[in-house]
Amino acid sequence: MNTIPTEFQITNLLHQDTYLVDGQLKKWTGETSEVYSTISSTENYAPTLLGSIPTMGEVAAAEVVKSAVAAYDKGQGIWPTMKVIDRIKCMENFVTQMKATRSEVVKYLMWEIGKSLGDSEKEFDRTVEYIYDTIEDYKQLDRNNARFTKSQGVNAMVRRGPLGVVLCLGPYNYPLNETFSLLIPAIIMGNTVIFKPAKHGVLLISPLLEAFRSSFPKGVINIVYGRGRDVASPIMKSGKVDILALIGNSKSAIALQDQHPNKNRLRLILGLEAKNPAIILPDADLDLTIQECIMGTLSFNGQRCTALKILYVHESIAAEFNQRFTEKVDALPFGNPWEKGVSLTPLPEKDKPDYIQELIDDASAKGAKVINAKGGERSDNYIFPAVLFPINKEMRVYHEEQFGPVIPIITFKDIQEPLNDMAESNYGQQVSLFGKDIKTIAPLIDTLVNLVCRVNLNSSCQRGPDVYPFTGRKDSAVGTLSIHDALRSFSIRTFVASKDNAYNNAILQELLNSKESNFINTDYIL
């Protein structure tokens, strides 16, 4: 057990005993749940108690729904009718306060979800950058819309308006960055939001509560705690939610949709599961390919929807690839998140090693072998990445999104084999394609872009940069997230139109000159 650096030690427990509703950090006096880290702070292994959070239910759910609905006020509230520049000022105030919480949030990212120090810092900094980039994109969107157009004798000013109340549910693997990729555009476009943090990575939101409270008008952002079935379900059953924004799995998304009484009025923005493959062609540069596949399969222990979750290797190079790849996997250092140079870190879900073991046992019983020396080695809070070969379609690991450190490898002779598998898959987010010959690559790209939404050439799958669209086909996503697309996903085109005649034009001109309307204006936001 390495000594924990002073700045990362848990010296005081964080008992989150308030929640944000109607612009107030309200005291919670009901039942609470303890929050543990799978990382041990003692010589003899034991989970570390970090603090506690409220265990909320229907009463709190009704309270935050009432708050968000009142703040939106059927589109007549202060926030949805506010000038764009004033909403931007509120968001700038928030991000300024957020930056002051960096060290505390990073510490809890490490303890709560086991993310390495470097990756935790990167997640925080990327989120701050995402907010600033969103602000700039929103300014440009407003500039583009701050004008009248004329068609067939009709003058119109077209802008984007909010949709209503958003229920925002983020994932545990990127509890700050991916959650904020939903939260920030939802808020800045004029919607009001109910946010429930993920099951892991919940205490790291605590340092931000005051920034949320003080930066936005009351009821614009409401934050509750508890299990999804106890809190999110009654929120959906109220029928008052206009947008379900969720990054998680399709079963949860379907269950929540089914509880809404007016599904036709519910907009969905969903980032869901994926089974992203790598296709490794005979002429692939193996040095580059192995490096990218290590990163793709095992960055944050494979706990990413964008992770490479199955590797298709051409049979002519499989032996060499497997040998070199497994050596690299076994060389990856395991340790606590703050340890220098660590690649593999404790798993935040205490039952995840058992689940990974189930996949290994199932594959082994059906003909696969663990081909790396360390594969499947267990500790109290980890299972070392197992490389499984050869995989077939009878195995669970072929079908299930493992979301953890196990790497299935399957060979192919004819390129149509992986293409057919991808076409039949329930998922369609991304693929990594490794090869060099353009006569082979060109037709493959033309097919792959119709099977997934991002083809990564000689590089691992990933979400960023955030200016690029992030979405998926089939069960992998609904809607598109990026800085540009998210602003549109959380809004709707709305416009004022008038027939082009002297009477109407005089009124429009007077509206523009008076600046009485927040909607009808041509102000240029610098």
N, C-alpha and C positions, 0 to 999 in steps of 0.2 A: 504494500500500500504506500504510494507516494504521498509525501506531505502536501496538503492542500495549500496553495498560496493564500496568504492572508486576505487579499482582496476578493477571493472567491469563496471564502468560508461562510457557512451559514451560522451566523452568530446569534441572530434573533429570528424567531419564527414569524412568518407573515400571515397573520390571521385577517383575511379579507372579510370585514364585517359590515361593509357598506355596499350598496349597489346604486347605479345611476338611473334615476327616473324623474321625469318632469323637471330637469335642470338641477336636481339636488342629489347629493350623495347621502342616501337615506340609510339609517342604521338598520341592520338586519338582526333580529333577536330570535329567529327560529332555529331550526336544525342546521347543523353544519357537517361538512365532510372533510376529513383530513387529506392533505395532499402529500404524497410520498414520492421521493426520487428512487429509482433503482440503483443509483450510485451510492456507494457506501462511504461514510465519513469516519469509519472506525477500522481498526486493524482486522477484526473478525467481521465478516460480511454481515451487514444488516441494512435494509432500506433506510433512507434518511428522511425524517419528517421535516417538511418545508413549511407547513402552515395549514390553513384551512380555508374553505370557501363556503358560501351559503348553499344549502340544499333547498332549492325553490320549487314551487309547484304552481297550481292553477291560480291561486290568489295573486301571486307576483306576476304571472303571465297576463292576467286581466289588467293589472295595474300598468304594465309597460305598454300594452296595446292601447289602453285609454290615453296614455301620455302621447304616444306617437300619432294616433289618430287626431287628437286635439291640436297638436303642433302643425300637422298638415292641414287640418280644417278644410277638407274637401278642396284643397288647392288654394284656399284663401288665407292660409297662415302666413306669418311673418317670413318664414324661411322660403317657401316655394315662390312667394311674390317678390322677394328681395332682389335688388340689382345684382347682376353677376359680379361686379367689382366688389360689392360688399360681402358676398359669399366667399370670394377669393381671400379677402382680408381676414375673415374668420379662420379659413384653412391655414393661412400663413401664420397666424397667431398660434394655432394648434401645433404646427410642425416646429416652430421655434421652441415651444415648451417641451415638445417630444424629445428634441435633441439633448436636452439636459438630463434625460433619464437613461442615456445610452448604457452606462456601466451597469446599472441595476437590471435593466432588461436583458442585457447580454449574459449576466450572471444566471438569471433564471432560465434563459434559453438552454444553457449548459446543464443545469441541474434538473430541469423538468423533462427535457426531451433528449438529453445526451448529445447535443450538437456540439461539435468541436469549437474551441474559442475562435479560431479564424472564421469558420462558417457562421458562427453566431454574430460576430462583428459584421461580417459581410451582409447577413440578413437584415440587421438593423440599418446599416448604411444604405443598402439598396432600397429599403422601404422609404427612408427619408428622400432619397433621390427620386423614387417613384412619385412621391407626393409633389415635389417641385416640378417634375416633368408633366404631371397631370395638370397642375395649375397653368403651366405654360401652354399646354395643348388646349385647355379650356379657353384661355385668352384668345388663341388663334381661332378657335371655333366661333367665339363671340364676334371677333373682328370680321370673319367671313360672312356672318349673318346680319351684321349691322348695316343693312342696306335694303332698299326696295328693288324688286324685279318686276318687269311687266311682260305679260303674255296674253295675247288675244283680248286686249282691252281691259285686263284686270291687273291692278297693282297689288303686290303681296310682299309682306315681310315674314320670312320663314325663320323660326328659331327652334330650339329644342327645349322642351318643358319636362318637368318631373312627372313621375307616374303615381306616386303615393307613398305607402308604407312598405318598407323593405325588411324582411327577416333575413339576417345575415348569419351564416354558420360557416366558420372556417375550419381548416384541417389542423391536426396536431403536428404534422411534420414541418410546416412553415406557418406557425401560429401567428406570426407577426406579418410577414410579407404577403402571403397569399390571402390572409384575412383582409389585410388593408387594400389589396387589389380589388376587393369587393366593396369594402367600407368607404374608401375615399371617393371613388367616382359616384357611388350612390348618394353620399351626403352632398358633394359639391354641386350636383345637378339639381338639388332642391328637394330631394326626397327626405322623409324622416325614417329613422332606422332603429330596429331592435336587434341587438347583437348579443349572441350567446357564445362565449369562448369555447374552444375545443376541449375535449376530455383531458388532454395533456397540454401543457403550455398555457395554463389559465392564470397562474399567479403573475406571470410576466406582464399581464395587462394592467395589474394594480398600479404601477407607477404612472400610468397614463390616464387614470380616471379623472384626476383633477384637471388635466389639460383638456380632456373632452368636455368636462363640466363647464369650464370657464370660457371656452372658445366659441361655443355655439349657443343659439337661443334655446330656451328650455324645451325639452321634448324632442329635439332634433336627433339626439343620439341617446339611446336607452340601453343599459348593459345589465344583463341578468345572468344568473348562474344556476347550474343544476343539470340533471340528465335530460337528454333530448326529449324522451317520451313524456317527462314530467312537465317540461317548460315549453318546448317547441310545439308539441302536439296541440295543447290548448290554444296557443297563439294562432296556429293554422286553422283550428276549428272555429275560431271567432269569425272567420271570413273577412277580416279587416286587412289582411296582408295582400298587397298588390304585386309584390315581387318576392320570389323565393330565390335568394342568392346563396348557393351552397357549394363548397368544395369538399367532396367526400366520396361516398359510394352510391351507386344507383339504387340499392335497396332502400336506403334512408331517404333518398330523394323521392322515390315512388311512394313510400309510406306517408311522407309529409304532404305530397300533392293530393293523395287520396283523402286526406282529412280536411281539405279546403272545400267548402260547400259550393263555390262558384269557380270551378277549374278554368272555365273560359275567360275569366277575368284575372287569372294568375299568370304573370310573366315569369319564365324560368331562366335563370342564369346559373348554369351548373358546370363545374369541373369535376369529372368523375374518374373512374378507374381506367386503367389501360394495361395492355400487355405488349409494350413496345418491343419489336424484334430488331436484332441486328442481322443483316444479310452480308456475309463475308465471301466475296468472289475469289476465284483462284489466283487472280493477279493482285490481290490486295497487298499493300505494304504492311507486313505483319508487325513491324515495330510500332508504327502509328496506330494500327488497328487494335493491338493489345493494350496500348496505353489508353486509347479512347474507351475500349470495352471495360477496362478496370474502373475507370471513372464512371462510365455509364451504368455499370451493374452495382457498384459498391459505394458510390458517393452517398454519404449519410446512411450507410449500411443498406442501400437499396430501398430506403423508405421514401421513395418519391414516385408520384404518378408518372413522371417522365423517365424513370429508370429503364434501362434495358433489362427486360425480364425473360427473354429467351434469345439464344444465339444460334443462328443458322449458319453453319460453316460448310463450305464445299468439301466434299469427301476427299478431294485430292490434297488438301492442305490440313485436314483435320488433325492428323497425328502431331504435326509440328505445332499447330496452333494450340492444341490442348496442353502439350508439354510446357510450352513457353508461358501460356496464360496461367496455368496452375502454379508455376513457380512464382510468378508475380503476385498472385493472390496470397500464397503462403508467406510472402515476404512483407505483407502489409502489417504495420504495427498496431496493436490493440492497447488502449489505455483510456484514462479519464479525459474528459474534453479539454482541460486546461494543459495537458501534457504536450510538450513541444513535439511536432512532427507526427502526431497521432493521426491515423487514418480511420480506424475502426473504434467505435465508442459504444458504451452500454446501451442496450435497447430500452426504450422508455416503457414498453408494455411488458409487464412481468410474465405474461403467458405466451409471449412471442417465441421464445426459444422452443417451447413445447410444440407450437404450431409448425415451426420450421422442421423440427424433428419428425413430425408426422409426414410432412412432404418428402423428407429424405427416406423414411422407412417405406412409404408407399412406392416411391420410385425404385428403391432397392429390391423390393419384392417383385417388381415387374420388369427387372432386367437391367436397371441402371446401376452404375457404380459411382462411389465418391472417388474422384480421380486426383484430388489434391490431398497431400499428407495430413494437413491440419483440419480438413473439412469435417464439420460436425463436432469438433471438440467443444465441451460445455464448461461454462463457469456459472456463477450465481446469476449474473445478469446479461449473459451473452451466449451465443452459439457461433463458432467460427464459420465463415462462409464455406459452404459446401458446393463444389463444382460437380454437377451430375451429368454423366454421359454413359451410354447414349439414351436419349429421351424418346419416348413414343407417346402416341395420343391416348393411351390407356391411363396414363399417369396424371395424378391431380396437379402436379407442378406444371404440366403442359397447359392446363386450362385456367388454373386459379392465378389471380394476381398476388404473388407471394408477399410483396411489400416488406422484404427483409432479406437477410444474407443467405440466399441459395441461388445458384446459377445453373439453369438447365441448358445443355448444349445438344443440338440435333444436327445431323449431317443432311446434305441434299446433293443429288446428282444433277437434276434438271431444275433450272431456276423456277419453273412453273410450280414446283412443290411448295416453296415458301409463299409464292404469290397466291396459290389456291388456299393455303392455310389462312393467310391474312384476309382474303375475301370472305372466308367462312367464319372468321372470328367475330365475336360480339363487339370488339373494340376497334378503334380507328383513330388513334391520336397521332403517333409519329413512328418513323422507322429510321434506322441508321443503315446506310448503304456504303460498303467498303469495296473499292475497286478502282481501276485506272482506265481501262479501255473504253473510250467513249462510244464505240459501236455497240458495246454491251450495255453501258450505262444509260445511253440516251433512251432506248425504248423502255427500259426498266423505270426510269424517272416518270415517263409518260403514263405508265400504268400505276405506279405507286402513289402519285398525287391524287388519284381517284380512289385510293383505298384508305389513305390517312390524310392528315392535314399539314404535316410537315415532314419533308424528306431531308435528312441530315447527311450530307455527302462527306464521307471520311471523317465523321465527327459524331460524338455521342448525342443522344437526345437531351434536350433541355428546354426550359421555358423561355429564357431571355434571349436577346435583349428585350425589354418590355415594350419597345416600339413595335415589335412584330406580333401578329395575331396569335393568340393562344386559344386553341379550340380543339375539337375532335369530332369524329363521325360516330354514328351508332350509339353505343352505350357510354362513350367516353366524354361527351360534353353536350351542352345545349347553350347556344349563345357564344359570343367571342369576347375574350378579354385581351386587352393590350391597353396602353395608355390612350390611344386613339379610339379603339373600338369600345372600351368599357364606358366611356362617356356617352356613347350612343346606345349601348345596351341598357343603361339605367335611365333612359329618357325617351321621349317621343317627339316627332316633328309636329309642330303646331304653328299656325300662322294667322295673320290678319289680312284679309283681302278686301279690296274695294274697286268698284268699277271706275275706270279712268275717265272722270269728268270733272269739270271745274268745281262743282260743289264739294265732292269727296276730297279732291286734291287740296282744297283750301283747308279742310279739317285736318287732313294728314300733316300738312305743313305746319299748322298751328300746334298740333300734338308734338311734332319734332322740335319746334322752337321753344315750347313751354317746358319741355322735359318733365311733364306731369306723369307720363307713363314709363314704367320700368321696362316694358316690352317694346313699345314703339320709340326707339331711340337709335341714333347712329353714332353714339359715343365710341371712340377708339380707345381700347384699353392698352396701355403701354406695358 
